[in-house]
Amino acid sequence: MAELVARKDGRTVSVVIPARNEEATIAGVVTPLVEQLVPTGLVDEVLVVDGHSHDATAQLATAAGAEVLALPADPSLSGKGGALWWAQQQAAGDLLVFLDSDVAPSRADTAVALLTPLLVAPAVQFVKAAFDRPLTVDGVLHHGSGGRVTELLARPLLNAWWPQLAGFVQPLAGELAATRSLLARLPFATGYGLEIGMLVDVLELVGLDAMAQADIGERRHRHHSDAALGRMSAEVLAAALLRRREAGDDRFVQFARAGQGFEATTTQVTTTDLPPVATLTEEQAS
């Protein structure tokens, strides 16, 4: 740890955790960072961005030692992408680590693993988490069976359109570390297209040699219904198409059995990108 702290070489580190209604897990994410990494000097601040929670997320994060920032009530700051885009402007660090608030197990060494390539390899500007994601079905844990949107959509897309990125184990992982200067040059998608959009944009901006991934072991997220995964997939595809400069239909149609027939549900697919922070005027920056 002392060697990594020395390699900061005057740089500062901010850990940013977006959270909305995560009272069950937020303290477990914050506590190891505050108790183990802040005292060593590796991490300089731990920020929780509260996205208008209706539970005790903010209070528990504060009690665990994080600085809690209330996301402004601005419709353009929707989803995780909006929270992180705004948070990078509030964070003081030269290096930023984005961690999820809804995962288990949570350990301080996750942040350490993500930071290490940035600290020891001068060419690296972006580090993506790699991990195993199990799937729980009827109380039975199936190792390596989670991440269905990744395996059924994101990985085939990357192999077909951006084969340089095919080596990323978890292309849709939301946990990462990057330099502030790089993040400021990236647009942030506000929906589920955030991760794939960022991965492609980083490749185009700085190239594969500036990208790395860090093995953080196992991550267990909540699982969603097939219908919800379909809507997520539509947003991932929309973000990919946007970066291919191709237009897709903004309507996503799904079907469910209703009596003797089927009922159609149409969802509007959003593909909004917030502009790179570096392009904002002083008035636009918040």
C-alpha positions in Angstrom: 0.0 0.0 0.0 2.8 2.4 0.8 4.3 1.9 -2.6 1.0 2.8 -4.3 0.6 5.9 -2.1 4.1 7.0 -3.1 3.2 6.5 -6.8 0.4 9.0 -6.5 3.2 11.5 -6.9 1.1 14.4 -5.7 -2.1 13.4 -7.4 -5.4 13.0 -5.5 -8.0 10.3 -5.6 -11.7 10.6 -5.4 -14.0 7.5 -5.0 -17.5 8.3 -6.4 -20.5 6.1 -5.6 -23.9 6.9 -7.2 -26.8 5.6 -5.1 -30.6 5.6 -5.1 -32.5 3.7 -2.5 -29.6 1.5 -1.5 -29.9 1.5 2.3 -29.3 -2.3 2.4 -25.8 -2.1 0.9 -24.4 1.5 1.0 -22.8 1.4 4.4 -21.0 -1.9 3.4 -19.6 -0.2 0.3 -18.5 3.0 2.1 -17.1 1.6 5.3 -14.1 -0.3 4.0 -13.0 2.7 1.9 -13.2 5.1 4.8 -11.7 2.8 7.4 -9.0 1.2 5.3 -8.0 3.5 2.4 -8.5 7.0 3.5 -6.2 6.6 6.6 -3.4 5.3 4.4 -3.6 8.3 2.1 -4.4 6.2 -1.0 -7.9 7.7 -1.2 -8.5 11.4 -0.5 -12.3 11.6 -0.5 -15.3 9.3 -0.7 -18.4 10.8 -2.3 -21.8 9.3 -2.4 -24.1 10.9 -5.0 -27.7 10.5 -3.7 -30.1 10.3 -6.6 -33.2 11.4 -4.7 -33.5 8.3 -2.5 -36.7 7.7 -0.6 -35.0 5.5 2.1 -32.1 6.0 4.5 -29.3 5.8 1.9 -28.0 9.3 2.5 -28.1 9.0 6.3 -26.3 5.7 6.3 -23.7 6.8 3.9 -23.0 9.9 6.0 -22.8 7.8 9.2 -20.3 5.5 7.4 -18.0 8.4 6.7 -18.8 9.5 3.2 -19.5 13.0 2.0 -23.0 12.8 0.5 -23.9 15.0 -2.4 -27.6 15.5 -3.4 -28.0 15.2 -7.1 -29.8 18.3 -8.4 -33.4 17.9 -9.5 -32.6 18.4 -13.2 -34.4 16.1 -15.7 -31.2 16.1 -17.9 -29.3 14.3 -15.1 -31.2 11.1 -15.4 -29.8 7.7 -14.5 -26.4 6.7 -13.5 -24.8 8.5 -16.4 -26.3 11.8 -15.2 -25.2 11.3 -11.7 -21.6 10.5 -12.7 -21.4 13.3 -15.2 -22.4 15.8 -12.5 -20.3 14.1 -9.8 -17.0 14.4 -11.8 -17.5 18.2 -11.7 -17.8 18.1 -7.9 -15.0 15.7 -7.1 -11.6 17.1 -6.3 -9.5 14.1 -7.4 -7.0 13.9 -10.3 -8.0 10.2 -10.5 -11.6 9.1 -10.1 -12.9 5.7 -9.1 -16.5 4.9 -9.8 -18.0 2.1 -7.6 -21.5 0.6 -7.6 -23.6 0.9 -4.5 -25.8 -2.2 -4.9 -23.2 -5.0 -5.0 -21.9 -7.7 -2.7 -19.4 -8.5 -1.4 -17.8 -5.1 -1.1 -14.1 -4.8 -0.2 -11.6 -2.0 -0.1 -9.3 -3.9 -2.4 -11.8 -3.3 -5.3 -10.8 0.3 -5.4 -7.1 -0.6 -4.9 -7.3 -3.0 -7.9 -8.9 -0.4 -10.1 -6.4 2.3 -9.1 -3.2 0.2 -9.4 -2.8 0.3 -13.2 -3.3 4.1 -13.2 -0.6 4.5 -10.6 2.0 2.0 -11.9 1.6 2.3 -15.7 2.0 5.9 -16.9 0.3 5.2 -20.3 -2.9 3.8 -18.7 -5.8 6.3 -18.4 -8.8 4.0 -18.1 -9.3 0.8 -16.1 -12.4 -1.4 -16.3 -13.4 -3.9 -13.7 -13.4 -7.6 -14.6 -15.2 -10.1 -12.4 -17.3 -13.3 -12.2 -21.1 -12.6 -11.9 -23.1 -15.5 -10.6 -26.9 -15.9 -11.2 -29.3 -17.0 -8.5 -32.3 -19.0 -9.6 -34.8 -20.3 -7.0 -32.1 -19.9 -4.3 -29.5 -21.8 -6.3 -26.3 -20.0 -7.2 -25.0 -20.6 -10.7 -21.4 -19.4 -11.1 -20.6 -17.5 -14.3 -24.2 -17.4 -15.5 -25.0 -13.8 -14.8 -24.6 -10.8 -17.1 -27.1 -11.9 -19.7 -27.2 -8.5 -21.5 -23.4 -8.7 -21.8 -23.3 -12.2 -23.3 -26.3 -12.0 -25.5 -25.8 -8.4 -26.8 -22.8 -6.4 -25.8 -20.2 -9.0 -26.5 -21.5 -9.9 -30.0 -21.7 -6.2 -30.8 -18.1 -5.5 -29.7 -16.8 -8.5 -31.6 -18.6 -7.4 -34.8 -18.0 -3.6 -34.7 -15.1 -2.9 -32.3 -13.1 -6.2 -32.2 -10.2 -4.3 -30.3 -12.5 -4.3 -27.3 -13.4 -8.0 -27.5 -10.8 -8.8 -24.7 -12.8 -6.9 -22.0 -14.3 -9.5 -19.7 -17.1 -7.2 -18.5 -17.7 -4.5 -21.1 -20.8 -3.3 -19.2 -19.2 -3.1 -15.8 -20.0 0.1 -14.1 -17.0 0.0 -11.8 -13.9 1.7 -13.2 -11.1 4.2 -12.6 -9.9 6.9 -15.0 -8.0 10.1 -15.1 -10.0 13.3 -14.6 -8.6 14.7 -17.9 -9.9 11.7 -19.9 -13.3 11.7 -18.3 -13.7 15.4 -19.0 -13.4 14.6 -22.7 -16.1 11.9 -22.8 -19.8 12.3 -23.4 -21.9 10.4 -20.8 -25.0 8.5 -21.9 -27.8 8.9 -19.4 -29.4 5.4 -19.8 -28.1 1.9 -19.8 -25.9 2.8 -22.8 -23.4 4.5 -20.4 -20.9 1.7 -20.1 -20.7 0.6 -23.7 -20.7 4.2 -24.9 -17.8 5.1 -22.6 -15.8 2.0 -23.6 -16.1 2.8 -27.3 -15.4 6.5 -26.8 -12.3 5.9 -24.7 -11.0 3.6 -27.5 -11.5 6.2 -30.1 -10.0 9.0 -28.0 -6.8 7.4 -26.5 -6.5 3.9 -28.1 -6.3 0.4 -26.6 -2.8 0.9 -25.1 -4.3 3.4 -22.7 -6.9 1.0 -21.5 -6.7 -1.8 -18.9 -8.9 -4.1 -16.8 -8.5 -5.2 -13.2 -9.8 -8.5 -11.8 -11.9 -7.8 -8.7 -13.1 -11.3 -8.1 -16.9 -11.8 -7.8 -19.7 -9.3 -8.0 -23.3 -10.1 -7.1 -25.9 -7.6 -8.4 -29.7 -7.8 -8.3 -31.2 -9.6 -11.2 -33.9 -8.3 -13.4 -36.8 -9.9 -15.3 -36.4 -10.8 -19.0 -38.6 -7.9 -20.0 -36.5 -5.4 -18.0 -33.3 -6.9 -19.6 -34.9 -6.4 -23.0 -35.4 -2.7 -22.3 -31.8 -2.4 -21.0 -30.6 -4.1 -24.2 -32.5 -1.7 -26.4 -30.7 1.2 -24.7 -27.3 -0.5 -25.0 -27.9 -1.1 -28.7 -29.1 2.5 -29.2 -25.8 3.8 -27.7 -23.8 1.5 -29.9 -25.7 2.6 -33.0 -25.2 6.3 -32.1 -21.5 5.7 -32.1 -21.8 4.0 -35.4 -23.6 7.0 -36.6 -26.6 4.9 -37.5 -30.2 5.7 -36.7 -32.4 3.1 -35.0 -36.1 3.2 -34.2 -36.7 4.9 -30.8 -39.6 2.5 -30.0 -39.1 -0.9 -28.4 -42.0 -3.3 -28.6 -42.5 -6.2 -26.3 -45.3 -8.8 -25.9 -46.9 -10.6 -23.0 -49.7 -13.1 -22.9 -53.1 -11.5 -22.2 -56.0 -14.0 -22.1 -56.2 -15.8 -25.4 -53.8 -13.4 -27.2 -50.9 -11.1 -26.7 -50.7 -7.5 -25.5 -48.0 -5.3 -26.9 -46.1 -2.7 -24.7 -44.0 0.0 -26.4 -41.1 1.7 -24.6 -39.4 4.8 -25.8 -35.7 4.2 -26.1 -33.6 7.2 -25.1 -30.1 7.8 -26.4 -29.2 11.1 -24.8 -25.5 12.0 -24.4 -24.4 14.6 -21.9 -21.6 16.7 -23.4 -18.0 16.3 -22.4 -17.3 18.5 -19.3 -14.3 19.9 -21.1 -16.6 21.5 -23.7 -18.8 23.3 -21.2 -18.7 27.0 -20.7 -18.3 28.4 -17.2 -22.0 29.1 -17.0 -22.9 25.6 -18.1 -20.6 23.8 -15.6 -22.1 23.2 -12.2 
